Amino acid sequence: MQLTTVLVDITTLDVDAVVNAANSSLMGGGGVDGAIHRAGGPEILAACCQLRATDYPDGLPTGQAVATTAGNLPATWVIHAVGPVYSRREDRSGLLADCYRNSLRVADDLGARSVAFPAVSAGLYGWPMDDAARIAIHTVRSTRTAVEQVTFALFSESALAAFEAAR
């Protein structure tokens, strides 16, 4: 697998699938989630509403992932992964790793060969960037997948530096 880290707006990448750092409602929100919903247009929200009406009436559980159309994005699919909120009192690193592992599983089910990830949980959910990067890189490298190209699309110079250091 080829792994790259770049400072870029994830909504602009021409990959098979972009991963959305979603909240459990799947209805959009702030950060990457809001950016993907805004750039992708109403088709993504409609697909998320359908998922909520059928498979996930109580929301998508933390650590799980599910795919929808990418709407107006250059990507073909959006893989929505619900990251954990960081806690100093409880080790939730397994749930964060699950986001990456389950996103790659969904990508394999779709036949996706190129996937772009944000720094899941490292924005609004407060996960320390160095630790988030370490978990992301280790999990992606150790997960068996047919995905050939993984891009970490990062939102700041400090996030880019953390992911490059974790490589």
Summary of the structure (lengths in Angstrom):
residues: 167
radius of gyration: 14.3
end to end distance: 12.9
largest distance: 41.7
contacts: 573
relative contact order: 0.23
helix: 40%
strand: 20%
